Amino acid sequence: MRKRDLVSIADLTDREIEEIFQLADAMVDLNPIASHAKSCAGKIMATLFYEPSTRTRLSFESAMQRLGGSAISCPDMRSSSAAKGESIADTARVVSSYADVLVIRHYWDGAVQAMAEFADVPVVNAGDGSHEHPTQTLCDLYTLKKEKGNLKGLTVVICGDLKHGRTVHSLVYALARFGVHVVTLAANGMELPEYVIEKLQNEHHYSPLPLVSRDLQAVVEQPDAIYLTPNRPHQLALFTRVDEELQDDLSKMAPGLKFDAFYVTRKQKERLREPVAEGEASYPRIGDRFLKEKRFKDAVVMHPLPRVDELSPAVDKDRRGIYFKQAAYGVPVRMALLSFLMNDSASSHPAKKYLTVYRGPEGAISACANANCVTRTEPTSTDLRFEVLPPGSSETLNLRCFYCDHRFKVQLVGHVRSKRYCPYDRGLKEIVDGWLREGDLIVFDTIKQAEELGYEPYRTGPQRNLMDEAELRAAVKRISESIGRETEDRDSLVIVGIRTKGAFLARRIARELEKQWQRRFETREIEMYGSGGQPEMVLPEDPKLPAPDLHDREVILVDDVIHTGRTVRAALSLIFQSARPRSVRLAVLIDRGLRELPVKPDYVGKHIPSADRERVRVKLREVEQNERDKVVVYSIINADDSNQRSALSSNSEADS
Ligand code: NCD
């Protein structure tokens, strides 16, 4: 029989969560003569905490002892063999021979999943990096249910550091499952990560509503620092000009909401790799103003604790402040969980279902994009395992790390047996699926990486020239002239290019406009695969002027080719996360049609309807060595079709 772990809140079904709550109800009075009192008699729980903890560890230890079991622990994992360099795999193996259940907290995302695979006994995640904290979620849901009677239909505002808060991540997945409306009030730069939003959308068909601070002035000390973004990212795609009117429409959606609970979280300072954009002042805080607001009279205030200064002690005495009760429920809820996990009936749960899992072959060096992922920090205890997500953007293969859930986009795929690689294209999906099934797929971050492993590029099929140097120059000039004509306020213009080729085109457009108007323009660039695989706003490599603020500016977003519209949508969301521009207009050199999202470019160099299997490549002299500007279209040849490949390789160009 499989052992039962709790690594993610997804490891428990809704029914099981209800069952645990029923057990907790029976344990809440902690009656020692009740039948459950001995349900863990003779069992040993080991707590392995690589990070500080008060509530989680003590409530687990208390819970086990109240169930008749006992707890062993390493008081500080820094004084364990970890300090001598022992792998987490070895620690898990060894300790699982001393105990019947392991409760683990670790600072790496995904570390508990990795340890669970080496332990012979059930493993419970007591918090892994910024990833998840499922038992805190059980306490949170239990408290909310006790307080409000029912979960369905409630509206919960989640405040603070939603980017790094692991309690928040497990909680939003669970709230979405139980029909709770989630409103997010993030500190600036600490919004829910894209991978969490995507998981909510893909697996729970739910989009949380990021809220206007204006509507919540009573809780936020510095309301200007938080911007309104639409509740469903796809709405952005409907508008390439997002103006005041739209912003107002969206802000009207918020005031009708009734708030049942505020879930406040502290800034996870220990997880900040770089300073965040806004200062301390913009961090959402609950204090006197909250208490005085009539419309929050029935809203309870929760906090996983510890609090720092985001929750004023003034709330402690108010009936709405229920966070100490929430912490106290930690014991009965964890008693219920331990007794559930130690019970044989719990062992029959099926393993997590992954659609298709990609395991990197021996020697593959492409790693998860999340720098804090256990696969990066401890490759000896993990393997390269990714869930293959349904195709999104046309030019990337979307993978999700099995350990930390971060999305991972790859642009280069290779065929292990033939040692060939090529850029991924949605048209190649079936071919690549075949490689995956046969264990022949390998993914690369860069061409250099592929070549260092001895891989050679596939030859591409015959190419058709769609635009030559002169046509490309004329198209850029035409686009620049139209932008010039339609710009009302020259001072407000900022040109933002999507890297790599969109950014070079943006610079060319800026140069044309500079010639027309005899003045300089500010430019910025968007890196779609920034740190952590997330889109990022960056400065051009040779910035002429300091970083422009996009607030209240007329933005021109530039890309080389538009196809499905997904890249542009992601870029638009990023722009609106960072500022509130006056308008955003979209300029592309090539419009391939076949759009999945209703994004309409304002300026197009050339419309080139093309089939899914075809690849349109814009070649720019800034990027290609020894080449002139041109646009070509070609199809990629099936990996297994070696006859075709050798026949074509003699008269076609190498794909780079
Ligand atoms: C949380 C944690 O460790 O993630 N605390 C807890 O378990 N109650 C929240 C935090 O540290 O901010």
Residues whose N, C-alpha, C, O or C-beta is under 5 A from the ligand:
A	BS01	NCD	R55 T56 G127 H133 Q136 T167 R266 P304 L305 P306
